[in-house]
Amino acid sequence: MIPVLALIVGVVLGVILDPTVPAAVEPYLPIAVVAALDAVFGGVRAKLDGIFDDKQFVVSFISNVLVAGLIVWLGDQLGVGGQLSTGVVVVLGVRIFGNVAAIRRHLFRA
């Protein structure tokens, strides 16, 4: 129940405060969101499988975001940021859809 309340409070604060993203980090925000979603869906899958560990989830969440951002930053430095961004999104997208499929199988037995 606490995570749901925290999510609601976060969304309300985001709507009320209307934060702006600095231009320097704008290219990294979509990648960070996709990496965070990968960790969240992995956490949900682990919870349904009965193997969820909160410490592992936090480490996974932070490391996914940092590594994805680092890969995109490195791509920007090498002049291939767009290609590496696409690669990160594809890899994390495949993981997200795999986790969602496992969640669906667990919930609907299908």
N, C-alpha and C positions, 0 to 999 in steps of 0.2 A: 504494500500500500504506500510506503514511503516513496519508492521510485515514481509511482504514478503522480503523487502529490508534487514531488519535485519537478516532474515534467510539466505539469500544469502551471506551477509557479514560474518556471523558466519561460514558458511560452507567453504567459501574461506579462512578465517583465520585459520580454523582447518586444512585444507589441507596444507597451506603454513607453518604454525608453527609446525605442527605435535606434538601436546602436548602428554606427557606421563602421565599415571595415576599411582599414587603412589601405591605400592603393598598393603599397608594397606587398601586402599579403593576399590581395584579391585573387591572383592566379592559383594560390594554394588552397583556398577555402573549399572549392568543390571537391578537390581530392581528399582533403581532411574529412569532409562530411561523408564521402563514400567509404573511407577507411573506418570511420567511427561506426557507420551502419554495419559494416562487415563484423566488427567486434560485437555490436549489439545483437545481431542475428545469431552469431556464434554463441553468445551467452544464453540467449533464449533456447537455442538447440541443446546446449549443455544442461540447462535447467530441466528441460523436458526429458533428457536422457538420464537425469539423476546424477550428473557428474560436475555440476556447477561449483566453481570455487571463486569466491569474490576477489581474492588477491590476484588470481590468474586473470580474471576478467579485467581488473583495473590495469594490470601490466599489459595485457593484450590491447586494450583500448588505447592507452597512451603510446605504446610502441607502434601500433598500426598507423596512427596519425603521424607520428614523428618520422617513421621510415618512408611512408608515402610522400610526405612533404619533402624529405631529404632527396628522394629519387627525382621528384619534379624540379627541385632547386638545382640539383646536379645537371639535369637535362637543360635547364635554362642557361647554366654556365657553359655547357657544351654547345649550345645553339640548337638543341633538339628537344626542347621542353614540351612542345606539342605532341611529339611522337611518344615520349616517355609518359606524359600525362595520359594519353590514350591507352598505353600499355598497362598502366596502373589501374585505370578504370576497368579495363577488360578483365584483368586478373581478379580484382576485388569483386567485380560484377559476377563472375563465374562462381566465386566463393559464396557471395550473398545468395544467388539463386540456388546453389547446392544446399545451403542452410535452410532456406525457405522451403525447399522441397522436402527436406528431412522433417521440418516442423509440420508441414502439411500432412505428411505420412503419419507422423505421431498423433496429431490431433484428429484426423479424419480416418485413420487406418486405411488410407488409400494411396 
